[in-house]
């Protein structure tokens, strides 16, 4: 297993079976433009590599609509139901 820090709360995890991106926030502001991602993500291509996107919870810096909107539609999205 390889775990790579991408930026903010985003981690990229690679195993022999699956590649997962957790809590992606790559571009643009969150919280009515009050938050901006800092530092910039280290490697944006990890979202293209990931088979699965995991969202830990519904805060906008973890469930970032504009970032998710740019993902290929063949990804599996996992989101906790509360």
Order of alpha helices (4+ residues) and beta strands (2+ residues): beta-beta-beta-beta-beta-alpha-beta-alpha-beta
